[in-house]
């Protein structure tokens, strides 16, 4: 059986695949904008192109259910698994594409109990199936094994984390946003390709506990008769009842015990079991109580918790944190004295990762290039929570202390269809962008309603950058395209340039497109005055020797004060 082929066979496969071209979700073409100034994007590889494109071989079938069954060999740091694909046929097909890192071996692909041929190109797999017509249902199974990529700096550089706890017990996790879930299990590895539900089965030594997304279903103990040693194993089954991002699918293995709590909302009562290492139970029982207040606040501003059927839990992990849906990775060591605790108020990891249950998990970006939707709102949610608890000035102080983290090396919105995950500046510059938008709208009830209604109307859905821009335009009855063109597609903020000459204030925007017309509320002798700069010089009359205040606490922009000109 052919497992690896050269680029000539890629062309052969791409010619033979699905016989029609539509798909369940087609990202608009030609949406890549050339920024005014830009740094250097990562080099596009063949692997990135094959994974990033929503081509006919992906669009011809739509996954509605995965059964992921993985056995974790802790001693050898090896995994083996079987993944069932259950899908609707969207277009006539005879070849389908999915993804699996090339260091993992495919043992076989079966369809209707028959072994199917396949080709591998980089990290993509092309399975040749019998002809199927649009409207049919298909199922096929992929058996695989190998040594998954190890994480170097999780969660930022993804992979498996093979660690030990303080008692020298195995402690294992995985984080793969950006790197892709296909680094450890076969799937259609693209943000738009969410299954409607999943079953996750994890087999581990019987003295370990395995935690995944969704609700716990069962634990089965059995002897591993395939080994030279009779090792007792445990098979943990978890059920996910909702759509889920591939990168959010997770496993956690350790000497876990549960810490219980209760979440109540309009949907009823939810009994929560957080999972922590055995020696963390006492501190976690107190520390994790804050999570309920965080969830309640986000329900207030973003709508009801989306994953009621799958629960909510924090899982102690050997890396800092990750927004794994309904099973949030928590690795902040229950500290309230480091950079990951905010104003002695709230644990940053609990706050930020819980916000992602709405921004990133409930509302999911259509491409890695649009990941600002996840991280910008996840970060600004922190600001909103601080404002709720400690007031507006404290929340702005929080923003100001983080402003130094902005680098302005690349635009926040990057090119689509090339597996580009644009994480550059999407956290704090993104939060400052939303803070600036709020100042420009200058109507807090409307601003908060925009965030709430966008969540509610796009519940459990996939959205693109254009969707949010259009939503803001409709809700404000204004055209903010100029605003997002500047802040998302240009790597630098606008510059407000001004000078005073006798009784005149002269000002303009520089470093902007011709249509950039963002208004500013400035202070003149302590009184607020709204001005409407453009990229052409404008003048207004002011009192002699007036004190001019440019409110940089409310807008992200560069300011060029040319001083007073006689």
C-alpha atoms as one frame of an Amber mdcrd trajectory, in Angstrom:
protein
   0.000   0.000   0.000   1.348   3.437  -0.895   1.748   5.668   2.145   3.946
   8.524   0.957   3.990  10.086  -2.478   5.713  12.936  -4.208   4.181  16.115
  -5.522   3.308  14.573  -8.883   0.865  12.267  -7.147  -0.591  15.275  -5.355
  -1.637  16.592  -8.739  -3.082  13.197  -9.633  -5.149  13.111  -6.453  -6.352
  16.656  -6.890  -7.621  15.787 -10.364  -9.500  12.661  -9.314 -11.289  13.743
  -6.111 -14.815  14.957  -5.588 -16.691  15.241  -8.850 -18.590  18.342  -7.830
 -17.342  21.465  -6.003 -19.657  22.781  -3.337 -19.421  22.470   0.428 -21.343
  22.954   3.634 -19.405  26.112   4.451 -17.421  28.017   1.857 -15.197  30.870
   3.029 -15.422  33.842   0.652 -12.618  33.900  -1.900 -10.290  36.805  -2.556
 -10.639  38.199   0.950  -6.927  38.677   1.595  -6.166  42.375   1.889  -2.709
  43.808   1.330  -1.820  45.857   4.433  -0.505  49.374   4.095   2.676  48.272
   5.805   3.426  44.762   6.914   6.071  42.595   8.414   6.925  39.195   7.051
   4.354  36.409   7.145   5.605  32.864   7.753   6.723  31.012   4.659   3.879
  29.094   3.042   4.627  25.377   2.921   2.892  22.652   0.949   1.613  21.216
   4.224   0.089  24.576   5.187  -1.613  24.929   1.819  -3.070  21.422   1.920
  -4.392  21.880   5.437  -5.539  25.479   5.030  -7.489  25.171   1.787 -11.181
  24.322   1.892 -10.913  22.394  -1.348 -13.333  19.978  -2.986 -11.837  16.968
  -1.173 -12.826  18.425   2.173 -16.016  20.193   1.193 -17.525  17.089  -0.392
 -18.249  15.584   3.025 -19.378  17.113   6.316 -18.459  15.375   9.579 -21.332
  15.167  12.039 -19.779  12.728  14.546 -16.348  11.421  15.544 -15.637   8.495
  17.823 -12.068   8.989  19.020 -10.627   5.920  20.752  -7.009   6.343  21.857
  -4.729   4.173  23.984  -1.918   6.065  25.715   1.275   4.134  26.422   2.808
   6.308  29.122   6.119   4.439  29.454   6.996   4.700  25.772   5.202   8.055
  25.250   3.355   6.477  22.354  -0.293   6.475  21.339  -2.442   4.193  19.200
  -5.984   4.834  18.208  -9.023   4.305  16.055 -11.137   7.203  14.826 -14.565
   6.733  13.271 -15.686   9.401  10.790 -19.475   9.735  10.409 -20.368  12.199
   7.673 -22.954  13.541   5.273 -21.981  13.509   1.601 -22.286  17.072   0.298
 -21.103  16.419  -3.275 -20.482  13.295  -5.350 -17.179  11.863  -4.236 -14.666
   9.087  -4.707 -11.784  10.607  -2.698 -11.795  12.465   0.613  -9.065  14.401
   2.389  -8.336  14.525   6.121  -5.240  15.389   8.158  -2.774  13.489  10.331
   0.815  14.477  11.076   3.164  12.430   8.938   5.161  11.144  11.930   2.074
   9.119  12.939   1.595   5.890  11.007  -1.711   4.921   9.434  -2.252   1.213
   9.935  -5.404   1.002   7.837  -8.482   2.832   6.605 -11.677   0.811   6.433
 -15.064   1.486   4.882 -17.915  -1.030   5.067 -15.441  -3.552   6.505 -13.214
  -3.177   3.443  -9.656  -1.818   3.539  -9.343   1.325   1.430  -6.316   2.602
  -0.449  -4.953   6.008   0.427  -2.171   8.434  -0.344  -0.247  10.635   2.055
   1.127  14.051   1.173   2.905  15.857   3.989   0.352  15.967   6.844  -2.670
  15.324   4.622  -4.256  11.992   3.748  -6.365  11.176   0.668  -8.596   8.135
   1.134 -10.000   6.581  -2.031 -13.537   5.401  -1.358 -16.274   3.787  -3.456
 -18.390   6.307  -5.334 -20.914   8.125  -3.177 -23.558  10.628  -4.200 -24.636
  13.846  -2.537 -27.215  13.220   0.179 -25.800   9.875   1.283 -24.232   9.044
   4.628 -20.739   7.599   4.861 -18.652   6.094   7.624 -14.993   5.169   7.563
 -12.446   4.307  10.213  -8.788   5.252  10.535  -6.449   3.128  12.664  -3.144
   4.794  13.513  -0.245   4.810  15.970   3.062   6.458  16.739   4.889   9.016
  18.816   2.983  12.317  18.794   4.764  15.634  18.636   6.000  16.824  22.018
   5.151  20.331  23.144   8.189  22.584  23.550   6.461  25.542  25.195   2.824
  24.635  25.758   0.272  25.885  25.062   1.956  28.297  22.611   3.984  25.578
  20.867   1.608  22.659  20.821   1.893  18.942  21.309   1.772  16.302  24.014
   3.047  17.189  27.478   4.606  14.174  29.194   5.212  15.273  32.757   5.349
  14.123  36.377   3.524  15.557  39.355   5.148  16.263  42.733   4.557  12.644
  43.765   6.324  11.407  40.624   3.080  10.175  39.103   2.546  10.525  35.345
   0.813  13.757  34.408  -0.098  14.160  30.749  -1.946  16.681  28.633  -2.137
  18.004  25.102  -2.529  21.489  23.621  -2.694  22.051  19.870  -4.286  25.373
  18.881  -2.556  26.562  15.740  -0.459  23.390  15.467  -3.650  21.447  14.832
  -5.469  18.519  16.401  -4.053  16.323  13.645  -0.792  16.215  15.591  -2.449
  13.500  17.700  -5.629  12.262  15.990  -6.897  12.104  12.375  -9.582  14.649
  11.496 -10.540  17.370   9.033  -8.207  19.864  10.644  -9.752  23.206   9.749
 -11.639  25.655  12.013 -14.862  25.316   9.991 -14.919  21.521  10.339 -16.682
  21.037  13.671 -18.526  17.781  14.323 -21.978  18.091  15.863 -20.989  15.688
  18.652 -18.236  13.295  19.710 -17.408  10.306  21.833 -13.929  10.287  23.347
 -12.500   7.054  24.726  -9.133   7.094  26.505  -7.322   3.957  27.683  -4.704
   4.346  30.411  -3.143   2.270  33.225  -5.834   1.536  35.789  -4.135   3.621
  38.501  -4.550   6.750  36.350  -7.626   8.904  35.689  -8.369  10.140  32.146
 -10.420  13.308  31.651 -11.779  14.642  28.354 -14.477  17.013  27.119 -18.184
  16.582  27.763 -19.855  14.369  30.339 -18.293  11.320  31.940 -20.026   8.140
  30.751 -18.157   5.110  32.098 -14.948   3.528  33.340 -14.106  -0.048  32.407
 -11.248  -2.096  33.883  -9.642  -4.819  31.773  -6.400  -6.754  31.325  -4.138
  -5.694  28.476  -3.700  -9.099  26.820  -1.830  -7.621  23.835   1.245  -6.899
  25.941   4.015  -9.154  27.190   2.949  -8.005  30.640  -0.501  -8.343  32.126
  -1.097  -4.671  32.824  -4.488  -3.740  34.189  -5.941  -0.862  32.215  -8.893
   1.502  32.465 -11.003   2.721  29.574 -12.682   6.075  30.208 -15.558   7.158
  27.966 -16.697  10.787  27.652 -19.597  12.121  25.577 -19.746  15.545  23.893
 -23.265  16.572  22.908 -22.393  19.852  21.188 -20.329  21.093  18.242 -16.665
  21.364  19.192 -13.499  22.794  17.613 -10.991  20.103  16.728  -8.235  21.877
  18.667 -10.462  21.962  21.741 -10.710  18.172  21.872  -8.429  17.132  24.721
  -7.239  14.443  27.058  -5.775  14.793  30.539  -4.192  11.914  32.447  -3.065
  12.011  36.050  -3.604  11.147  39.689  -6.826  13.104  39.629  -9.516  13.579
  42.249 -12.648  15.702  41.960 -13.588  19.001  43.563 -17.328  19.590  43.470
 -19.341  22.773  43.065 -22.769  23.822  41.792 -23.695  26.140  38.942 -27.250
  27.461  38.780 -28.830  29.484  35.997 -32.079  29.672  34.055 -31.416  26.227
  32.584 -31.374  24.626  36.013 -28.737  23.224  38.332 -25.378  21.947  37.128
 -23.291  19.804  39.465 -19.651  20.465  38.653 -16.683  18.175  39.140 -13.354
  19.924  38.655 -10.382  17.566  38.286  -7.197  18.291  40.240  -4.174  16.322
  41.385  -4.750  14.485  44.643  -2.553  16.812  46.705  -4.302  19.916  45.271
  -7.777  19.041  46.492  -7.793  21.265  49.570  -6.455  24.422  47.934  -8.521
  23.896  44.779 -11.734  23.479  46.779 -11.406  27.101  47.859  -9.610  28.569
  44.850 -12.017  27.292  42.211 -15.072  28.855  43.884 -14.354  32.053  41.936
 -15.161  30.251  38.674 -18.901  30.343  39.380 -18.909  34.133  39.668 -16.918
  34.382  36.439 -19.425  32.191  34.578 -22.358  34.189  35.950 -20.843  37.494
  34.809 -20.164  36.197  31.317 -23.720  34.867  31.128 -24.899  38.384  31.958
 -22.931  40.052  29.143 -22.623  37.245  26.539 -25.676  35.056  27.099 -26.353
  31.694  28.697 -23.442  29.294  29.164 -23.332  27.439  25.816 -22.370  23.927
  26.915 -24.963  23.115  29.538 -25.352  19.491  28.356 -21.572  18.965  28.500
 -20.911  20.684  31.813 -18.207  23.059  32.971 -14.992  22.061  34.682 -11.433
  23.114  35.310  -8.760  20.448  34.915  -5.338  20.899  36.510  -2.693  20.594
  33.784   1.118  20.599  33.500   0.986  23.717  31.330  -0.436  27.175  31.964
  -3.897  26.981  30.411  -6.104  26.393  27.378  -9.784  26.861  26.529 -10.619
  23.204  25.984 -14.384  23.270  25.681 -16.166  22.167  28.891 -12.806  20.917
  30.267 -10.679  24.055  30.662  -6.964  23.444  31.167  -5.817  25.144  34.393
  -2.115  25.282  35.236  -1.714  28.448  37.314  -0.777  26.538  40.493  -3.505
  28.263  42.535  -1.257  31.313  42.939  -2.518  34.811  43.720   0.871  36.496
  43.837   2.186  36.256  40.282   1.528  37.907  36.958  -1.389  35.559  36.360
  -3.550  36.986  39.115  -5.329  40.296  38.531  -5.527  42.970  41.267  -5.924
  40.266  43.953  -9.351  39.862  42.387  -9.391  36.885  40.057  -7.182  34.179
  38.626  -6.231  35.215  35.089  -6.380  31.666  33.713  -9.862  31.030  35.093
 -11.088  34.384  33.774  -9.512  34.333  30.306 -10.062  30.675  29.464 -13.659
  30.743  30.681 -14.301  33.740  28.406 -13.301  31.466  25.528 -16.307  29.257
  26.211 -18.129  32.093  24.442 -15.437  33.674  22.250 -13.698  30.854  20.409
 -15.849  27.915  21.417 -19.424  29.198  21.077 -18.554  31.696  18.324 -15.695
  30.218  16.300 -13.514  31.942  13.705 -13.783  30.588  10.162 -10.015  30.525
   9.651  -6.861  30.786  11.713  -6.365  34.164  10.053  -9.505  35.354  11.891
  -8.389  34.117  15.313  -8.502  37.696  16.594 -12.207  36.991  17.151 -11.229
  34.464  19.826  -8.401  36.273  21.564  -9.440  39.904  21.219 -12.812  39.367
  22.852 -11.405  36.831  25.311  -8.958  39.513  26.444 -11.449  42.372  26.495
 -13.734  40.149  28.566 -11.082  40.424  31.286 -11.338  44.214  31.088 -15.137
  44.066  31.306 -15.011  41.799  34.370 -12.557  44.119  36.149 -14.775  47.087
  35.328 -17.769  45.277  36.788 -15.935  44.492  40.038 -13.500  47.394  40.513
 -14.813  50.185  38.320 -14.053  51.810  34.974 -10.848  53.564  36.015  -9.290
  50.357  37.307 -10.183  48.510  34.108  -8.552  51.273  32.068  -5.495  51.110
  34.324  -5.351  47.393  33.522  -5.443  48.183  29.801  -2.760  50.837  30.152
  -0.369  48.474  31.941  -0.718  45.987  29.060  -0.303  48.504  26.253   3.463
  48.027  26.294   2.929  44.446  25.100   1.708  45.613  21.674   4.316  45.053
  18.961   2.653  46.178  15.707   4.728  43.764  13.636   1.908  42.259  11.564
  -1.752  43.027  10.917  -4.105  41.193  13.266  -6.102  39.806  10.342  -3.940
  37.610   8.131  -4.315  35.649   4.861  -6.886  32.854   4.716  -6.720  29.339
   3.266  -3.027  28.866   4.104  -3.167  27.560   7.692  -1.952  30.915   9.013
  -2.872  31.453  12.669  -2.512  35.179  13.247  -1.752  35.347  16.963   0.434
  38.430  16.628  -1.040  41.269  18.742  -4.558  39.796  18.825  -4.576  39.862
  22.621  -3.737  43.368  23.833  -3.876  45.298  20.598  -7.135  43.508  19.932
  -8.480  44.502  23.341  -7.415  48.089  22.710  -9.167  47.982  19.335 -12.447
  46.998  21.012 -11.883  49.603  23.735 -11.402  52.194  20.983 -14.511  51.017
  19.149 -16.465  51.407  22.384 -15.193  54.992  22.708 -16.114  55.810  19.111
 -19.621  54.340  19.459 -19.897  56.399  22.666 -23.006  54.540  23.787 -22.288
  51.840  26.364 -25.745  50.197  26.333 -25.462  49.849  22.537 -21.876  48.571
  22.779 -22.782  45.912  25.323 -25.833  44.945  23.294 -23.646  44.420  20.212
 -21.500  41.887  22.065 -24.483  40.108  23.618 -26.538  39.909  20.438 -23.596
  38.797  18.315 -23.126  35.893  20.713 -26.817  35.041  20.862 -27.444  35.273
  17.117 -24.310  33.268  16.263 -24.649  30.703  19.021 -22.646  27.522  18.284
 -21.713  28.922  14.874 -18.713  29.759  12.723 -18.132  33.393  11.772 -15.675
  35.435   9.737 -14.274  38.896  10.292 -16.735  40.299   7.746 -19.654  38.966
   9.798 -18.688  40.992  12.849 -18.017  44.154  10.852 -21.394  43.895   9.134
 -23.098  43.260  12.485 -21.539  46.395  14.002 -22.574  48.428  10.960 -26.184
  47.280  11.208 -26.450  47.764  14.961 -24.902  51.239  14.893 -26.470  52.312
  11.600 -22.992  53.443  10.619 -20.180  52.199   8.390 -17.155  51.101  10.431
 -15.317  49.456   7.560 -12.710  52.237   7.654 -12.113  51.497  11.353 -11.536
  47.758  10.932  -9.478  48.269   7.777  -7.068  50.313   9.877  -6.969  48.199
  13.023  -7.178  44.719  11.495  -5.488  45.015   8.111  -2.791  47.578   8.897
  -0.040  46.670  11.313   0.217  50.218  12.723  -2.415  52.290  14.539  -3.491
  55.674  13.202  -1.443  58.708  14.233  -3.232  61.810  15.517  -1.077  64.815
  14.656  -1.864  68.284  15.991  -0.448  71.683  16.856  -1.674  74.929  18.370
  -1.206  78.329  16.744  -2.601  81.269  18.720  -6.330  80.569  18.931  -6.417
  77.675  16.502  -6.031  73.923  16.911  -4.868  72.210  13.706  -5.114  68.436
  13.470  -5.264  65.440  11.122  -4.862  61.684  10.910  -1.673  60.367   9.347
  -0.688  56.830   8.381  -4.274  56.059   7.407  -6.347  55.371   4.312  -8.207
  58.256   2.707 -11.530  57.112   4.156 -10.352  56.954   7.775 -12.642  59.386
   9.623 -12.623  58.188  13.227 -13.983  60.891  15.540 -12.242  61.811  18.788
 -13.512  63.297  22.014 -10.710  65.554  23.227 -10.501  67.925  26.179 -10.249
  71.693  25.731  -9.857  73.432  29.074 -11.335  70.345  30.758 -14.438  70.399
  28.551 -15.146  67.453  26.157 -15.216  68.414  22.490 -15.879  65.982  19.620
 -13.748  66.514  16.551 -13.802  64.699  13.214 -10.235  64.434  11.883  -9.431
  63.130   8.409  -6.140  62.725   6.567  -6.342  66.400   5.605  -5.557  69.230
   8.016  -8.548  70.751   9.810  -8.776  73.705  12.181 -11.015  74.815  15.014
 -10.954  77.987  17.071  -9.917  77.563  20.713  -9.307  79.992  23.588  -5.828
  81.462  23.806  -3.454  79.318  25.879  -6.063  76.568  26.084  -5.132  73.287
  27.708  -5.531  70.471  25.166  -6.001  66.908  26.432  -5.781  63.942  24.074
  -7.497  61.011  25.845  -5.108  58.167  25.036  -6.747  56.130  27.804  -9.775
  55.663  25.542  -8.241  55.267  22.084  -5.425  53.175  20.693  -3.491  55.555
  18.484  -0.117  57.195  18.172  -0.046  60.895  19.032   2.284  63.403  17.430
   2.143  66.688  19.347   3.891  69.312  17.231   3.622  71.796  20.082   2.608
  75.415  19.916   3.502  77.307  16.754   3.642  81.096  16.915
